[in-house]
Each structure stands twice: as structure tokens, then as C-alpha cells.
């Protein structure tokens, strides 16, 4: 992988932070949901953001 500039690295760090926050938020929403369909959808969205987070980490390896 090519060397990242400070700006690129900062952008990736921000994306990682954003995706991590979204994972946590949707998991929290799922925990508080009473409707099973809503709970399932919140977990599905959380899983998608977790996949994004994993892909970003993989790109840094």
C-alpha cells in the first residue's frame, strides 16, 4: 500500500470513527426496540456498518 498523506490518514480515521459510532447506535436501537421487525432491521444495519468498518481496517493492513 502506498504511503498515505496526513489528510488521507485523517479522513480514514474519521470514517473509522463514524462507522464505529453507527454500529454502536444501531445496536443500541435494536436493544431498545420492542417490535421484532424493527429490531431485526436495526441489527441488519449495524452489521452493514460493521462490514464497512472491517473493510476499512483491511485496507490499512
N, C-alpha and C positions, 0 to 999 in steps of 0.2 A: 504494500500500500504506500502511496506517495505521502510525503510529509504534509501535514495539514497546517494551514496558516492559523494564526491566533483567532481570526474572525470565524473561520470554518470550525475550529475546535469549540469556540464559544457557542456557535449555532447548534452543533451536535449536542453539547451539554444541555442547552435549553430544550432541545427536542426530547432528550432523555428524561429531563425533569418533568416536562409536560406530559409525556406518555405515562410516567410513573404515577403522577397525580391523577390522571384519568383512570388508571387501573384501580387505584385506591378508592376514588369517588364512586365508580360503578359497582365495586364490591360492597361498599357501604350502603349504596342504594338498594342493592339486592338483599342485603341483610335486613333492611327495614321494610321491604316490600311484603305486603300481605297476599297479593294476587300472584299465583304461581306463574302465570304467563309473563307478568311484568318482571318477576324475579328472574326467570329464565332468560329474558331478553337482556336484562342488566348484566347478568353473568356472561352472556354471549358477547356483549360489547366490551366488557372487561377483558375477556380472553383475546379479542382482536387487538386491543391496545397492548396487552402483554406480548402478543406476537410481534407487534411493531417495535416494542422495547427490545425484545430478543434479537430482532433483525439489526437494529442499530448497534447493539453490543457486538454482534457478529461482524459487522462491517469494520469495527475498530480493532478486531483481532488480527 
